[in-house]
Amino acid sequence: MSWTQVYVTGLSRAINPSDEEIEAYLCKRYSLTDAANSNSIGDDTAAATINNDSLMWAGEGSTLIKRDDSGCCRGFAFLTFYSPDG
């Protein structure tokens, strides 16, 4: 078993949206809660999904949104996944 962090770039460099809103967007955009049930990768207008039956998103509250001292998003985040296969 192992934990893996995935680096995500391209986030807005602003105070808003909140960490929770960013995480909810990433969850919906990449179907993180349904990752084991799908095998498609979508385009910009459809949800992309992660196809790996042995890879699970760590869940809400596990995403690390990097912010500066004034609270502005630095434009990147880390998603955490668990794999029982290592």
N, C-alpha and C positions, 0 to 999 in steps of 0.2 A: 504494500500500500504506500501511496505517496501523495503529496500535495504539490500542485503546480500553479504558479501565478502566471497569468497572461497579461502582457502589456497592451493597453488600448490607447491609441492616440486620436487626435482630431476633435477633442471635446472643446466646448466653448471656453474661452479664457475670460470668464466673468464670475461675479459672485453668484448670480442666478444662472441656471437652475440649482437647486439644493442637491446635496449628495444623494438623498433619497430619490429625487426626480431623475437624476442621471442614472442611478442604478435601475430604476423602473424602466427607463428608456432602453438601456442595454439588455435587460431581461426580455422585454417585448421584442426588440429588434432582432435578437439572436435566439429567441425562444429558449432561454436558458433553463426554464423549469420543465420544458418538454424535450430536452436534448436527447434523451435515450429513445424517444418515440418517433423521431423523424430522420430522414436521410437526405433532405434537400438543402441546397444553398440558393438563396434568393438573390434578386437584384436589389437596387436601391429602393424600389417601391414595395417589395415583399420582404417578409421576415426571413432572415438567414438562420439556419439552424446548425447545430453542432452534431455531427453524426458519429457517435462513438458510444456503444452500449456500456462500456466500462469507464466512462468519464462522467462525473456528476459535478454540477456547480455547487459551491459551498452554501449558497443561499443568501437571502436578504440580510443585509448588514455586514456581509463579508467583503464587499468591494471597497478598495482603498482609493479614494479620490484625492489626488494630490493638490493642495492649495497653498498659496503663499501667505505671508504674514497678515495681509489685508483681507484674506478670505477669498481671493479670486482663484478660480480653478487654474491650474498650470497647464491644462490641455491634455492631461493624461490620467490614466487610472490603471489599477491592477485588479483583475478578476481572479478568483481562486477556485480551483477545481480539484476534486479528489479522484484518485484512480486506485481501485483495489489491486490492479495488476502491477502497479509500480511503474 
